[in-house]
Amino acid sequence: MSGADESHCPDGDHCADRDRDHGRDGGPATTAPVRVLAAGAAPSSWIRCFHPKPAARYTLVCFPHAGGSASYYFDLSAALDADIEMLVVQYPGRENRLFEEPAASVAALADGVYQALRTRLPRRPAFFGHSMGGLIGFEVARRLEAAGGTAPHLLVASASPAPSVRTDRLTAGAHASQGTTEPEPDEAVLARIMGLGGTRDGVGRHPELMQLVLPAIRGDLRALAEYRVDAGAVVGCPVTVFVADGDHDVPLAEAGAWGAHTTADADVHVFEGDHFYFSGNPPKFLELLQDAVRHSHSGTQLI
């Protein structure tokens, strides 16, 4: 194989330090509590690689949910077969980027990820975006395609309503400001995020830690609430939709509407469970995800 088959973990030292600066439960490093703007962040700060795989044939880039961080995908990264290497996007305002200012919009997040990925991918990746991450992945894919760079060969939109039909159940209260409407109380914000199941129990048991991550959670919800896209916005890669039958925040009709946002094929897979149906990496989920990555890359029909 050529040099493209070497591990493409964006920053070897950064990957090796993954557990030095943060615990598996997302605990922060000991850093002065001063928030800085993320605009000048090094590209490597946007990407985590927990399990470098030098011989991997495929690259899977994961985009976390609102309020989520890269470490949530540590176990999934470990569970993937040897031919699929995972890169996970780390948004500003959490874990190793805890004291950076959270991004102000979906566009700002997509711009940052695009800059980090556009020259660092040796082969076409597959994207997996969960919840808000599906929208970020969609916008990054659009940017890569427009630039003629290494665009993804597949977007997996997991528990994510299609961009133009969202009803924003998750973001109720996110528009509240200091004007005539009081900001949504911290307890309400945390209850909604914790209720989805996407925050590690170890974090939820530490109120002081939750206060540290609240700015990022509020920023994500505000960015999600303000995101708008035309019905005609599309990507050129296939879209595979994963949705759960018990997810009350993402109706099947809204998830299925992703087909209008691709010029290629789209398919839908329904799992048992709630918004975080893939918690614990159930065998069916792992099989479908890995088969989708491999089959879409080879140009064969999606499963």
PASEBA-1860 file (N, C-alpha, C; in nm, 3 decimals):
! residues 303
1> MSGADESH> 0.083/-0.120/0.000/0.000/0.000/0.000/0.087/0.125/0.000 ~ 0.028/0.235/-0.043/0.102/0.362/-0.045/0.101/0.425/0.091 ~ 0.162/0.547/0.098/0.165/0.619/0.225/0.029/0.651/0.277 ~ -0.074/0.651/0.191/-0.210/0.680/0.237/-0.260/0.575/0.333 ~ -0.194/0.459/0.341/-0.239/0.355/0.431/-0.178/0.368/0.570 ~ -0.093/0.467/0.590/-0.041/0.490/0.722/-0.149/0.549/0.811 ~ -0.137/0.529/0.942/-0.237/0.587/1.033/-0.245/0.736/1.012 ~ -0.369/0.787/1.000/-0.386/0.930/0.977/-0.439/1.002/1.099
9> CPDGDHCA> -0.405/0.950/1.217/-0.432/1.027/1.337/-0.368/1.163/1.320 ~ -0.445/1.274/1.327/-0.393/1.405/1.290/-0.272/1.451/1.368 ~ -0.258/1.405/1.491/-0.146/1.453/1.572/-0.108/1.343/1.667 ~ 0.001/1.273/1.637/0.038/1.157/1.717/0.053/1.187/1.863 ~ 0.120/1.298/1.898/0.138/1.332/2.039/0.004/1.359/2.104 ~ -0.084/1.426/2.030/-0.216/1.459/2.085/-0.294/1.332/2.115 ~ -0.287/1.234/2.026/-0.357/1.109/2.047/-0.298/1.035/2.166 ~ -0.167/1.035/2.179/-0.103/0.965/2.289/-0.140/1.027/2.423
17> DRDRDHGR> -0.174/1.157/2.421/-0.204/1.226/2.545/-0.352/1.225/2.579 ~ -0.431/1.143/2.510/-0.576/1.154/2.524/-0.622/1.131/2.667 ~ -0.557/1.043/2.743/-0.602/1.015/2.878/-0.522/1.091/2.982 ~ -0.419/1.164/2.938/-0.341/1.241/3.034/-0.414/1.368/3.072 ~ -0.478/1.434/2.972/-0.542/1.561/3.003/-0.687/1.547/3.042 ~ -0.749/1.430/3.015/-0.889/1.412/3.050/-0.918/1.268/3.083 ~ -1.004/1.248/3.183/-1.045/1.114/3.219/-1.152/1.065/3.125 ~ -1.185/0.938/3.136/-1.285/0.877/3.051/-1.423/0.939/3.075
25> DGGPATTA> -1.443/1.000/3.195/-1.574/1.061/3.222/-1.579/1.206/3.179 ~ -1.478/1.252/3.103/-1.481/1.388/3.051/-1.433/1.491/3.149 ~ -1.364/1.452/3.257/-1.317/1.548/3.355/-1.214/1.642/3.297 ~ -1.211/1.767/3.343/-1.122/1.867/3.283/-0.979/1.855/3.332 ~ -0.888/1.906/3.253/-0.751/1.917/3.298/-0.740/2.034/3.394 ~ -0.632/2.038/3.468/-0.609/2.150/3.559/-0.556/2.267/3.479 ~ -0.646/2.362/3.450/-0.613/2.474/3.364/-0.678/2.599/3.421 ~ -0.613/2.712/3.407/-0.672/2.837/3.456/-0.805/2.862/3.388
33> PVRVLAAG> -0.910/2.898/3.463/-1.044/2.914/3.408/-1.060/3.043/3.331 ~ -0.992/3.056/3.219/-1.004/3.173/3.133/-1.044/3.126/2.995 ~ -1.157/3.173/2.946/-1.204/3.129/2.815/-1.140/3.214/2.706 ~ -1.100/3.147/2.598/-1.037/3.216/2.486/-1.116/3.183/2.359 ~ -1.105/3.266/2.259/-1.173/3.241/2.134/-1.109/3.123/2.063 ~ -1.192/3.042/1.995/-1.144/2.920/1.930/-1.092/2.946/1.790 ~ -1.109/3.067/1.739/-1.076/3.094/1.599/-0.932/3.061/1.565 ~ -0.840/3.082/1.660/-0.700/3.058/1.633/-0.652/2.923/1.681
41> AAPSSWIR> -0.744/2.832/1.714/-0.707/2.702/1.766/-0.632/2.622/1.660 ~ -0.531/2.545/1.704/-0.457/2.460/1.611/-0.551/2.355/1.553 ~ -0.532/2.321/1.425/-0.619/2.221/1.363/-0.628/2.092/1.442 ~ -0.516/2.050/1.504/-0.516/1.923/1.576/-0.606/1.926/1.698 ~ -0.639/2.044/1.751/-0.726/2.050/1.868/-0.869/2.014/1.832 ~ -0.905/2.017/1.705/-1.040/1.985/1.661/-1.063/1.835/1.648 ~ -0.956/1.756/1.641/-0.969/1.614/1.609/-0.900/1.529/1.715 ~ -0.972/1.427/1.763/-0.912/1.328/1.853/-0.906/1.193/1.782
49> CFHPKPAA> -0.801/1.118/1.809/-0.786/0.984/1.755/-0.747/0.894/1.871 ~ -0.842/0.816/1.921/-0.818/0.736/2.041/-0.746/0.605/2.012 ~ -0.766/0.549/1.893/-0.707/0.419/1.860/-0.649/0.424/1.718 ~ -0.528/0.479/1.704/-0.465/0.482/1.572/-0.451/0.341/1.514 ~ -0.479/0.329/1.385/-0.472/0.199/1.317/-0.394/0.215/1.187 ~ -0.265/0.191/1.190/-0.180/0.214/1.073/-0.224/0.139/0.948 ~ -0.287/0.022/0.964/-0.325/-0.058/0.848/-0.468/-0.037/0.803 ~ -0.541/0.056/0.864/-0.682/0.075/0.833/-0.703/0.117/0.687
57> RYTLVCFP> -0.806/0.062/0.625/-0.843/0.099/0.487/-0.944/0.213/0.485 ~ -1.020/0.227/0.593/-1.130/0.322/0.594/-1.116/0.420/0.710 ~ -1.168/0.540/0.690/-1.167/0.643/0.794/-1.311/0.680/0.826 ~ -1.345/0.680/0.954/-1.477/0.721/1.001/-1.461/0.844/1.090 ~ -1.519/0.957/1.049/-1.512/1.080/1.126/-1.644/1.097/1.200 ~ -1.639/1.108/1.334/-1.759/1.119/1.415/-1.779/1.262/1.465 ~ -1.905/1.306/1.461/-1.944/1.440/1.505/-2.038/1.426/1.624 ~ -1.998/1.473/1.743/-2.080/1.455/1.863/-2.211/1.533/1.861
65> HAGGSASY> -2.295/1.497/1.954/-2.425/1.558/1.977/-2.412/1.688/2.054 ~ -2.521/1.762/2.067/-2.521/1.885/2.145/-2.485/1.854/2.290 ~ -2.390/1.928/2.344/-2.344/1.903/2.480/-2.245/1.788/2.490 ~ -2.219/1.721/2.378/-2.132/1.605/2.380/-1.986/1.639/2.353 ~ -1.901/1.544/2.377/-1.757/1.563/2.358/-1.697/1.437/2.297 ~ -1.573/1.447/2.257/-1.510/1.338/2.184/-1.504/1.209/2.264 ~ -1.480/1.218/2.395/-1.460/1.097/2.473/-1.583/1.008/2.478 ~ -1.700/1.061/2.445/-1.820/0.977/2.442/-1.804/0.863/2.342
73> YFDLSAAL> -1.718/0.882/2.242/-1.703/0.785/2.134/-1.581/0.697/2.152 ~ -1.518/0.703/2.270/-1.400/0.621/2.297/-1.432/0.473/2.281 ~ -1.542/0.427/2.343/-1.576/0.285/2.338/-1.612/0.240/2.197 ~ -1.681/0.324/2.122/-1.714/0.289/1.985/-1.587/0.280/1.901 ~ -1.494/0.372/1.922/-1.367/0.366/1.851/-1.296/0.235/1.878 ~ -1.296/0.192/2.004/-1.229/0.067/2.041/-1.299/-0.055/1.981 ~ -1.430/-0.045/1.959/-1.508/-0.160/1.912/-1.499/-0.180/1.761 ~ -1.454/-0.080/1.687/-1.448/-0.093/1.541/-1.342/-0.196/1.499
81> DADIEMLV> -1.368/-0.261/1.387/-1.272/-0.358/1.334/-1.142/-0.289/1.293 ~ -1.039/-0.370/1.271/-0.905/-0.316/1.245/-0.896/-0.237/1.114 ~ -0.992/-0.256/1.023/-0.982/-0.186/0.895/-1.050/-0.049/0.896 ~ -1.108/-0.008/1.011/-1.175/0.122/1.020/-1.115/0.201/1.136 ~ -1.055/0.313/1.104/-1.000/0.402/1.206/-1.094/0.519/1.228 ~ -1.115/0.554/1.353/-1.207/0.663/1.387/-1.132/0.789/1.425 ~ -1.176/0.900/1.370/-1.138/1.033/1.416/-1.264/1.096/1.475 ~ -1.250/1.163/1.588/-1.366/1.225/1.652/-1.345/1.375/1.662
89> VQYPGREN> -1.445/1.450/1.621/-1.439/1.596/1.629/-1.456/1.639/1.774 ~ -1.373/1.733/1.816/-1.385/1.793/1.949/-1.425/1.940/1.932 ~ -1.548/1.972/1.969/-1.593/2.111/1.961/-1.527/2.194/2.072 ~ -1.511/2.324/2.052/-1.454/2.408/2.160/-1.548/2.415/2.280 ~ -1.487/2.433/2.397/-1.565/2.451/2.519/-1.583/2.326/2.602 ~ -1.505/2.220/2.574/-1.519/2.095/2.650/-1.387/2.017/2.649 ~ -1.369/1.935/2.752/-1.252/1.848/2.767/-1.122/1.922/2.741 ~ -1.041/1.876/2.645/-0.912/1.942/2.623/-0.926/2.083/2.568
97> RLFEEPAA> -1.049/2.124/2.533/-1.076/2.260/2.485/-1.173/2.333/2.579 ~ -1.172/2.291/2.704/-1.272/2.338/2.800/-1.275/2.489/2.813 ~ -1.162/2.553/2.809/-1.157/2.697/2.836/-1.151/2.781/2.709 ~ -1.189/2.720/2.598/-1.209/2.797/2.476/-1.355/2.841/2.468 ~ -1.378/2.953/2.406/-1.514/3.003/2.389/-1.593/2.909/2.297 ~ -1.712/2.866/2.338/-1.792/2.780/2.249/-1.824/2.852/2.119 ~ -1.840/2.775/2.013/-1.873/2.832/1.882/-2.011/2.896/1.886 ~ -2.027/3.002/1.808/-2.151/3.079/1.812/-2.258/3.025/1.719
105> SVAALADG> -2.223/2.935/1.628/-2.321/2.889/1.531/-2.277/2.756/1.471 ~ -2.372/2.689/1.406/-2.340/2.567/1.333/-2.240/2.598/1.223 ~ -2.256/2.713/1.157/-2.162/2.751/1.051/-2.021/2.766/1.105 ~ -2.006/2.827/1.222/-1.873/2.844/1.281/-1.811/2.709/1.315 ~ -1.891/2.618/1.370/-1.841/2.484/1.399/-1.797/2.414/1.271 ~ -1.882/2.422/1.169/-1.850/2.356/1.042/-1.725/2.415/0.978 ~ -1.709/2.547/0.987/-1.590/2.612/0.932/-1.464/2.562/1.002 ~ -1.470/2.551/1.135/-1.354/2.506/1.210/-1.317/2.363/1.177
113> VYQALRTR> -1.417/2.275/1.170/-1.389/2.135/1.136/-1.337/2.124/0.993 ~ -1.397/2.199/0.903/-1.352/2.198/0.763/-1.204/2.235/0.752 ~ -1.164/2.340/0.821/-1.024/2.382/0.816/-0.932/2.275/0.873 ~ -0.980/2.206/0.977/-0.897/2.102/1.040/-0.884/1.979/0.954 ~ -0.989/1.946/0.877/-0.990/1.822/0.801/-0.941/1.835/0.658 ~ -0.952/1.952/0.599/-0.941/1.963/0.453/-0.804/1.920/0.398 ~ -0.699/1.934/0.477/-0.567/1.894/0.427/-0.509/1.776/0.507 ~ -0.590/1.712/0.587/-0.537/1.612/0.679/-0.593/1.472/0.656
121> LPRRPAFF> -0.672/1.454/0.550/-0.731/1.324/0.524/-0.663/1.258/0.404 ~ -0.596/1.145/0.422/-0.528/1.080/0.311/-0.622/1.004/0.219 ~ -0.746/0.982/0.264/-0.844/0.910/0.181/-0.983/0.964/0.213 ~ -1.079/0.934/0.126/-1.215/0.981/0.148/-1.274/0.915/0.272 ~ -1.326/0.993/0.366/-1.380/0.935/0.488/-1.529/0.909/0.477 ~ -1.582/0.839/0.574/-1.725/0.835/0.600/-1.750/0.924/0.721 ~ -1.865/0.991/0.724/-1.903/1.075/0.837/-2.015/1.007/0.915 ~ -2.004/1.013/1.049/-2.113/0.970/1.137/-2.144/1.087/1.229
129> GHSMGGLI> -2.265/1.144/1.215/-2.303/1.256/1.299/-2.427/1.222/1.378 ~ -2.415/1.230/1.511/-2.528/1.196/1.597/-2.598/1.322/1.644 ~ -2.731/1.326/1.627/-2.814/1.439/1.670/-2.763/1.568/1.605 ~ -2.722/1.669/1.683/-2.666/1.790/1.623/-2.547/1.757/1.533 ~ -2.474/1.653/1.566/-2.359/1.614/1.486/-2.394/1.580/1.342 ~ -2.518/1.534/1.318/-2.559/1.508/1.182/-2.561/1.635/1.098 ~ -2.605/1.745/1.159/-2.609/1.874/1.089/-2.468/1.929/1.067 ~ -2.381/1.914/1.168/-2.243/1.960/1.153/-2.174/1.879/1.042
137> GFEVARRL> -2.193/1.748/1.043/-2.134/1.665/0.939/-2.184/1.703/0.801 ~ -2.313/1.732/0.791/-2.372/1.774/0.664/-2.307/1.903/0.614 ~ -2.288/1.999/0.703/-2.230/2.127/0.662/-2.082/2.112/0.628 ~ -2.010/2.030/0.700/-1.869/2.007/0.667/-1.858/1.937/0.532 ~ -1.945/1.841/0.507/-1.944/1.772/0.377/-1.971/1.870/0.263 ~ -2.065/1.960/0.283/-2.094/2.061/0.180/-1.971/2.147/0.152 ~ -1.899/2.184/0.256/-1.780/2.267/0.239/-1.669/2.191/0.166 ~ -1.649/2.067/0.203/-1.546/1.987/0.137/-1.580/1.964/-0.010
145> EAAGGTAP> -1.706/1.937/-0.038/-1.746/1.917/-0.177/-1.730/2.044/-0.259 ~ -1.768/2.159/-0.201/-1.758/2.285/-0.273/-1.613/2.321/-0.304 ~ -1.522/2.279/-0.214/-1.380/2.311/-0.233/-1.310/2.212/-0.324 ~ -1.377/2.103/-0.358/-1.315/2.003/-0.444/-1.211/1.921/-0.373 ~ -1.219/1.914/-0.239/-1.121/1.840/-0.161/-1.161/1.697/-0.137 ~ -1.108/1.641/-0.028/-1.136/1.501/0.006/-1.271/1.494/0.075 ~ -1.377/1.491/-0.003/-1.512/1.491/0.050/-1.552/1.352/0.097 ~ -1.647/1.340/0.189/-1.688/1.209/0.238/-1.760/1.127/0.131
153> HLLVASAS> -1.749/0.996/0.142/-1.821/0.907/0.051/-1.951/0.861/0.111 ~ -1.978/0.900/0.237/-2.102/0.861/0.305/-2.124/0.954/0.424 ~ -2.250/0.990/0.446/-2.290/1.058/0.569/-2.393/0.972/0.639 ~ -2.361/0.929/0.761/-2.458/0.859/0.845/-2.517/0.962/0.940 ~ -2.646/0.989/0.925/-2.717/1.085/1.010/-2.792/1.006/1.116 ~ -2.742/1.012/1.238/-2.794/0.931/1.348/-2.879/1.015/1.442 ~ -3.003/0.972/1.463/-3.095/1.045/1.553/-3.095/1.194/1.524 ~ -3.098/1.225/1.395/-3.086/1.364/1.351/-3.195/1.396/1.250
161> PAPSVRTD> -3.286/1.487/1.283/-3.387/1.526/1.185/-3.320/1.590/1.063 ~ -3.381/1.575/0.947/-3.327/1.636/0.826/-3.318/1.787/0.843 ~ -3.218/1.850/0.783/-3.191/1.993/0.809/-3.308/2.087/0.788 ~ -3.393/2.061/0.690/-3.498/2.157/0.656/-3.632/2.130/0.723 ~ -3.642/2.024/0.803/-3.772/1.989/0.862/-3.768/1.977/1.014 ~ -3.663/2.026/1.075/-3.648/2.010/1.220/-3.756/2.088/1.296 ~ -3.804/2.029/1.405/-3.900/2.098/1.490/-3.838/2.148/1.620 ~ -3.707/2.125/1.638/-3.630/2.184/1.747/-3.689/2.157/1.887
169> RLTAGAHA> -3.729/2.034/1.912/-3.778/2.001/2.046/-3.668/2.017/2.152 ~ -3.545/1.985/2.112/-3.435/1.989/2.208/-3.399/2.131/2.248 ~ -3.428/2.230/2.163/-3.374/2.364/2.185/-3.475/2.460/2.246 ~ -3.583/2.410/2.302/-3.680/2.498/2.367/-3.611/2.580/2.475 ~ -3.627/2.712/2.470/-3.565/2.799/2.569/-3.429/2.850/2.529 ~ -3.370/2.797/2.422/-3.235/2.837/2.383/-3.230/2.980/2.331 ~ -3.343/3.034/2.286/-3.345/3.169/2.232/-3.358/3.275/2.343 ~ -3.383/3.231/2.465/-3.403/3.327/2.573/-3.281/3.416/2.592
177> SQGTTEPE> -3.302/3.542/2.619/-3.192/3.637/2.632/-3.211/3.720/2.757 ~ -3.127/3.818/2.772/-3.131/3.903/2.889/-3.236/4.014/2.874 ~ -3.313/4.016/2.767/-3.413/4.120/2.745/-3.539/4.094/2.826 ~ -3.650/4.088/2.761/-3.777/4.071/2.831/-3.797/3.927/2.877 ~ -3.722/3.835/2.819/-3.735/3.695/2.856/-3.611/3.650/2.933 ~ -3.634/3.590/3.048/-3.523/3.542/3.129/-3.456/3.422/3.062 ~ -3.324/3.409/3.076/-3.257/3.290/3.023/-3.312/3.165/3.088 ~ -3.309/3.058/3.016/-3.357/2.931/3.072/-3.270/2.893/3.191
185> PDEAVLAR> -3.330/2.853/3.303/-3.252/2.816/3.422/-3.154/2.703/3.393 ~ -3.041/2.706/3.464/-2.940/2.601/3.447/-3.001/2.463/3.466 ~ -3.087/2.449/3.567/-3.143/2.319/3.598/-3.224/2.263/3.481 ~ -3.295/2.351/3.411/-3.376/2.307/3.297/-3.288/2.262/3.182 ~ -3.180/2.337/3.157/-3.088/2.301/3.050/-3.024/2.165/3.078 ~ -2.975/2.149/3.201/-2.909/2.025/3.238/-3.005/1.907/3.237 ~ -3.127/1.929/3.284/-3.225/1.821/3.288/-3.256/1.770/3.148 ~ -3.265/1.861/3.053/-3.297/1.821/2.917/-3.182/1.741/2.856
193> IMGLGGTR> -3.058/1.789/2.874/-2.942/1.718/2.819/-2.923/1.583/2.889 ~ -2.930/1.583/3.022/-2.911/1.459/3.095/-3.021/1.359/3.062 ~ -3.143/1.410/3.038/-3.255/1.322/3.009/-3.239/1.245/2.880 ~ -3.160/1.298/2.787/-3.138/1.229/2.660/-3.045/1.109/2.677 ~ -2.963/1.112/2.782/-2.873/1.000/2.807/-2.736/1.013/2.746 ~ -2.702/1.130/2.691/-2.574/1.145/2.624/-2.463/1.203/2.708 ~ -2.486/1.221/2.839/-2.384/1.273/2.929/-2.345/1.164/3.026 ~ -2.217/1.141/3.042/-2.169/1.033/3.128/-2.216/1.054/3.272
201> DGVGRHPE> -2.253/0.943/3.337/-2.299/0.951/3.476/-2.197/1.017/3.566 ~ -2.069/0.993/3.540/-1.965/1.051/3.623/-1.965/1.202/3.620 ~ -2.007/1.259/3.507/-2.015/1.403/3.497/-2.137/1.454/3.573 ~ -2.250/1.386/3.557/-2.373/1.430/3.619/-2.368/1.431/3.770 ~ -2.280/1.352/3.829/-2.270/1.346/3.975/-2.187/1.460/4.033 ~ -2.131/1.545/3.950/-2.043/1.652/3.997/-2.098/1.788/3.952 ~ -2.178/1.853/4.035/-2.239/1.981/3.997/-2.136/2.086/3.954 ~ -2.019/2.086/4.018/-1.919/2.187/3.983/-1.866/2.164/3.841
209> LMQLVLPA> -1.857/2.039/3.799/-1.815/2.009/3.663/-1.923/2.048/3.564 ~ -2.048/2.023/3.600/-2.157/2.061/3.511/-2.160/2.211/3.491 ~ -2.125/2.288/3.592/-2.120/2.433/3.576/-2.011/2.474/3.477 ~ -1.902/2.397/3.474/-1.795/2.428/3.380/-1.837/2.402/3.235 ~ -1.918/2.297/3.213/-1.954/2.262/3.077/-2.084/2.329/3.031 ~ -2.153/2.397/3.124/-2.278/2.462/3.086/-2.263/2.562/2.971 ~ -2.157/2.644/2.968/-2.145/2.736/2.853/-2.143/2.664/2.719 ~ -2.076/2.549/2.712/-2.072/2.473/2.587/-2.209/2.417/2.554
217> IRGDLRAL> -2.281/2.368/2.655/-2.414/2.313/2.631/-2.508/2.423/2.582 ~ -2.505/2.537/2.649/-2.590/2.649/2.606/-2.551/2.694/2.465 ~ -2.422/2.700/2.437/-2.377/2.741/2.305/-2.425/2.645/2.197 ~ -2.417/2.515/2.224/-2.464/2.416/2.126/-2.613/2.431/2.101 ~ -2.690/2.445/2.207/-2.836/2.457/2.192/-2.873/2.585/2.118 ~ -2.802/2.693/2.146/-2.829/2.818/2.076/-2.794/2.806/1.927 ~ -2.679/2.746/1.898/-2.638/2.727/1.759/-2.738/2.639/1.685 ~ -2.785/2.536/1.752/-2.881/2.445/1.691/-3.015/2.514/1.666
225> AEYRVDAG> -3.059/2.594/1.763/-3.187/2.664/1.749/-3.185/2.765/1.636 ~ -3.069/2.826/1.612/-3.060/2.932/1.511/-3.023/2.880/1.372 ~ -2.993/2.752/1.362/-2.952/2.695/1.233/-3.070/2.687/1.137 ~ -3.050/2.737/1.017/-3.150/2.729/0.912/-3.080/2.689/0.782 ~ -3.150/2.615/0.700/-3.094/2.573/0.571/-3.208/2.563/0.471 ~ -3.179/2.595/0.347/-3.279/2.584/0.242/-3.313/2.438/0.215 ~ -3.437/2.416/0.174/-3.480/2.280/0.143/-3.397/2.219/0.031 ~ -3.338/2.303/-0.055/-3.260/2.252/-0.167/-3.114/2.227/-0.137
233> AVVGCPVT> -3.071/2.246/-0.013/-2.931/2.221/0.023/-2.904/2.071/0.020 ~ -2.799/2.031/-0.051/-2.772/1.888/-0.069/-2.623/1.859/-0.059 ~ -2.593/1.731/-0.037/-2.458/1.679/-0.051/-2.461/1.578/-0.165 ~ -2.343/1.550/-0.218/-2.335/1.456/-0.330/-2.315/1.313/-0.289 ~ -2.287/1.289/-0.161/-2.264/1.153/-0.114/-2.396/1.089/-0.068 ~ -2.402/0.957/-0.061/-2.520/0.890/-0.006/-2.539/0.927/0.142 ~ -2.663/0.920/0.187/-2.695/0.944/0.327/-2.765/0.820/0.382 ~ -2.711/0.766/0.489/-2.775/0.657/0.562/-2.828/0.712/0.694
241> VFVADGDH> -2.955/0.688/0.721/-3.020/0.742/0.840/-3.036/0.631/0.943 ~ -2.988/0.654/1.065/-3.012/0.566/1.178/-3.106/0.639/1.274 ~ -3.215/0.575/1.312/-3.311/0.637/1.403/-3.370/0.527/1.491 ~ -3.412/0.565/1.612/-3.466/0.468/1.707/-3.617/0.480/1.717 ~ -3.683/0.367/1.737/-3.829/0.367/1.743/-3.884/0.434/1.869 ~ -3.799/0.447/1.973/-3.845/0.510/2.097/-3.787/0.648/2.119 ~ -3.735/0.710/2.013/-3.677/0.844/2.025/-3.787/0.947/2.004 ~ -3.833/1.006/2.114/-3.944/1.102/2.107/-3.899/1.237/2.054
249> DVPLAEAG> -3.769/1.262/2.045/-3.719/1.390/1.996/-3.696/1.391/1.846 ~ -3.691/1.272/1.785/-3.665/1.263/1.641/-3.769/1.171/1.577 ~ -3.882/1.226/1.532/-3.982/1.142/1.464/-3.925/1.079/1.338 ~ -3.974/0.962/1.304/-3.925/0.891/1.187/-3.942/0.974/1.061 ~ -4.051/1.049/1.050/-4.075/1.129/0.930/-3.968/1.236/0.913 ~ -3.925/1.297/1.024/-3.822/1.401/1.015/-3.687/1.341/0.982 ~ -3.658/1.223/1.035/-3.532/1.156/1.002/-3.532/1.109/0.857 ~ -3.644/1.056/0.813/-3.652/1.004/0.677/-3.642/1.110/0.570
257> AWGAHTTA> -3.665/1.236/0.607/-3.660/1.346/0.510/-3.519/1.379/0.466 ~ -3.418/1.313/0.521/-3.280/1.334/0.477/-3.263/1.302/0.328 ~ -3.350/1.220/0.272/-3.338/1.185/0.132/-3.346/1.305/0.040 ~ -3.409/1.413/0.086/-3.419/1.535/0.005/-3.291/1.616/0.006 ~ -3.193/1.577/0.089/-3.071/1.656/0.105/-2.948/1.585/0.048 ~ -2.971/1.491/-0.043/-2.860/1.427/-0.113/-2.898/1.405/-0.259 ~ -2.801/1.417/-0.347/-2.824/1.386/-0.487/-2.794/1.240/-0.516 ~ -2.751/1.167/-0.414/-2.722/1.024/-0.427/-2.834/0.945/-0.358
265> DADVHVFE> -2.805/0.822/-0.320/-2.904/0.737/-0.257/-2.919/0.771/-0.109 ~ -3.034/0.735/-0.053/-3.057/0.749/0.090/-3.133/0.626/0.138 ~ -3.102/0.582/0.259/-3.176/0.471/0.318/-3.190/0.494/0.467 ~ -3.284/0.424/0.528/-3.318/0.444/0.669/-3.316/0.310/0.741 ~ -3.255/0.309/0.860/-3.254/0.191/0.946/-3.311/0.229/1.082 ~ -3.409/0.152/1.129/-3.475/0.180/1.256/-3.428/0.080/1.360 ~ -3.381/0.134/1.473/-3.332/0.051/1.583/-3.429/0.057/1.700 ~ -3.420/-0.038/1.788/-3.492/-0.032/1.914/-3.415/0.058/2.011
273> GDHFYFSG> -3.488/0.139/2.088/-3.421/0.221/2.188/-3.465/0.365/2.184 ~ -3.387/0.450/2.252/-3.419/0.591/2.263/-3.319/0.674/2.183 ~ -3.302/0.801/2.220/-3.216/0.891/2.144/-3.073/0.839/2.136 ~ -3.027/0.772/2.240/-2.892/0.714/2.239/-2.903/0.562/2.230 ~ -2.970/0.516/2.126/-2.995/0.376/2.100/-2.867/0.293/2.089 ~ -2.755/0.358/2.050/-2.631/0.283/2.027/-2.542/0.276/2.151 ~ -2.590/0.325/2.265/-2.513/0.316/2.388/-2.481/0.169/2.418 ~ -2.355/0.142/2.442/-2.312/0.004/2.464/-2.274/-0.068/2.337
281> NPPKFLEL> -2.286/0.000/2.222/-2.246/-0.056/2.093/-2.310/-0.191/2.064 ~ -2.443/-0.195/2.056/-2.509/-0.324/2.028/-2.462/-0.382/1.896 ~ -2.457/-0.515/1.886/-2.402/-0.580/1.767/-2.468/-0.536/1.636 ~ -2.600/-0.521/1.634/-2.667/-0.481/1.510/-2.619/-0.344/1.463 ~ -2.605/-0.252/1.558/-2.558/-0.118/1.522/-2.417/-0.124/1.466 ~ -2.327/-0.195/1.534/-2.189/-0.206/1.487/-2.182/-0.268/1.348 ~ -2.259/-0.373/1.326/-2.257/-0.440/1.196/-2.305/-0.347/1.085 ~ -2.417/-0.279/1.108/-2.472/-0.191/1.005/-2.381/-0.072/0.978
289> LQDAVRHS> -2.325/-0.014/1.084/-2.236/0.100/1.066/-2.113/0.061/0.985 ~ -2.048/-0.047/1.022/-1.925/-0.086/0.953/-1.953/-0.132/0.810 ~ -2.063/-0.202/0.790/-2.097/-0.243/0.653/-2.126/-0.121/0.566 ~ -2.194/-0.021/0.621/-2.224/0.101/0.545/-2.095/0.172/0.506 ~ -2.000/0.181/0.598/-1.872/0.246/0.569/-1.801/0.173/0.455 ~ -1.796/0.042/0.463/-1.723/-0.036/0.362/-1.795/-0.037/0.227 ~ -1.925/-0.059/0.226/-1.998/-0.075/0.101/-2.009/0.057/0.026 ~ -2.032/0.165/0.098/-2.044/0.295/0.029/-1.911/0.336/-0.032
297> HSGTQLI> -1.801/0.300/0.034/-1.669/0.334/-0.017/-1.639/0.261/-0.146 ~ -1.685/0.137/-0.155/-1.656/0.055/-0.274/-1.753/0.084/-0.388 ~ -1.857/0.164/-0.360/-1.951/0.199/-0.465/-2.064/0.099/-0.482 ~ -2.068/-0.004/-0.395/-2.177/-0.100/-0.403/-2.300/-0.044/-0.334 ~ -2.414/-0.110/-0.354/-2.539/-0.060/-0.297/-2.533/-0.065/-0.145 ~ -2.589/0.038/-0.083/-2.590/0.043/0.062/-2.680/-0.069/0.116 ~ -2.649/-0.110/0.238/-2.729/-0.217/0.301/-2.867/-0.167/0.335
END
